[in-house]
């Protein structure tokens, strides 16, 4: 199934912010203990993209907010995210990524 990733890119204070989620999670909320995440379409967008477009966007962004098994799995596979830095909220993986300049 192509285009199962929903994402939005924007420029914020000199940074390129990517918000991406597995498409089926957009519009849903997840809670576990004190943790809560709302996969809001205003933040994560409504544009569905291919895995290739998502990977290209990860390479261009300086900050990423990622939700879902698919997007977090790709970010781990492509070495943008360390699996030890992934949190789970009601079984849903969530990761953040920041590119640090050397």
C-alpha positions as CSV (number, residue, x, y, z in Angstrom):
1,X,0.0,0.0,0.0
2,X,1.7,3.2,-1.1
3,X,1.4,6.6,0.6
4,X,0.6,5.3,4.2
5,X,2.6,8.1,5.8
6,X,1.1,11.5,6.5
7,X,3.4,14.4,7.0
8,X,3.9,18.2,7.1
9,X,7.0,20.3,6.8
10,X,7.3,23.9,8.0
11,X,10.0,26.4,8.8
12,X,10.0,27.5,12.4
13,X,12.7,29.9,13.9
14,X,15.3,28.9,11.3
15,X,14.6,25.2,11.7
16,X,12.9,22.8,9.3
17,X,10.3,20.9,11.3
18,X,9.0,17.6,10.0
19,X,5.9,16.1,11.6
20,X,5.1,12.6,10.4
21,X,2.7,9.8,11.4
22,X,1.4,6.5,10.1
23,X,-1.7,7.7,8.2
24,X,-4.2,5.6,10.2
25,X,-3.1,7.3,13.4
26,X,-3.9,10.9,12.3
27,X,-6.8,12.3,14.3
28,X,-6.4,9.8,17.2
29,X,-5.3,10.3,20.8
30,X,-3.3,7.9,22.9
31,X,-2.8,7.8,26.7
32,X,-0.7,5.7,29.0
33,X,-0.2,6.8,32.6
34,X,1.0,10.4,32.5
35,X,1.9,10.2,28.8
36,X,-0.5,11.6,26.2
37,X,-0.2,12.3,22.5
38,X,-2.8,13.7,20.1
39,X,-2.0,13.0,16.5
40,X,-3.6,16.3,15.3
41,X,-4.0,16.8,11.6
42,X,-3.2,20.5,12.1
43,X,0.3,19.5,13.2
44,X,1.0,16.3,11.3
45,X,-0.7,17.5,8.2
46,X,-3.1,15.8,5.8
47,X,-0.7,15.0,2.8
48,X,0.0,11.3,2.3
49,X,3.4,10.5,0.9
50,X,5.5,7.6,-0.1
51,X,8.2,6.1,2.0
52,X,10.8,7.5,-0.4
53,X,9.4,11.1,0.1
54,X,9.4,10.6,3.8
55,X,13.0,9.5,3.8
56,X,14.0,12.4,1.6
57,X,12.2,14.8,4.0
58,X,14.0,13.2,7.0
59,X,17.3,14.1,5.3
60,X,16.2,17.7,4.8
61,X,14.7,18.5,8.2
62,X,16.5,19.7,11.3
63,X,13.8,18.6,13.8
64,X,11.3,15.7,13.4
65,X,8.4,14.6,15.5
66,X,7.4,11.0,14.5
67,X,4.5,8.8,15.5
68,X,3.7,5.2,14.5
69,X,5.4,1.9,13.9
70,X,5.9,2.6,10.2
71,X,7.5,6.1,10.4
72,X,9.5,5.4,13.6
73,X,10.7,2.0,12.1
74,X,11.9,3.7,8.9
75,X,13.7,6.4,11.0
76,X,15.4,3.7,13.0
77,X,16.3,1.7,9.8
78,X,17.8,4.8,8.2
79,X,19.7,5.6,11.4
80,X,18.0,8.9,12.1
81,X,16.6,7.6,15.5
82,X,18.2,5.3,18.0
83,X,15.7,2.6,19.1
84,X,16.7,3.3,22.7
85,X,15.2,6.8,22.4
86,X,11.8,5.7,21.3
87,X,8.9,5.9,23.8
88,X,5.7,4.0,23.6
89,X,2.3,5.5,24.5
90,X,-0.4,2.9,24.6
91,X,1.8,0.7,22.4
92,X,2.3,3.5,19.8
93,X,6.0,4.4,19.2
94,X,6.9,8.1,19.4
95,X,10.3,9.6,18.6
96,X,11.8,13.0,18.2
97,X,14.9,13.8,16.1
98,X,17.1,16.8,16.1
99,X,20.1,17.3,13.8
100,X,23.1,18.7,15.6
101,X,25.7,20.6,13.7
102,X,29.3,19.7,14.3
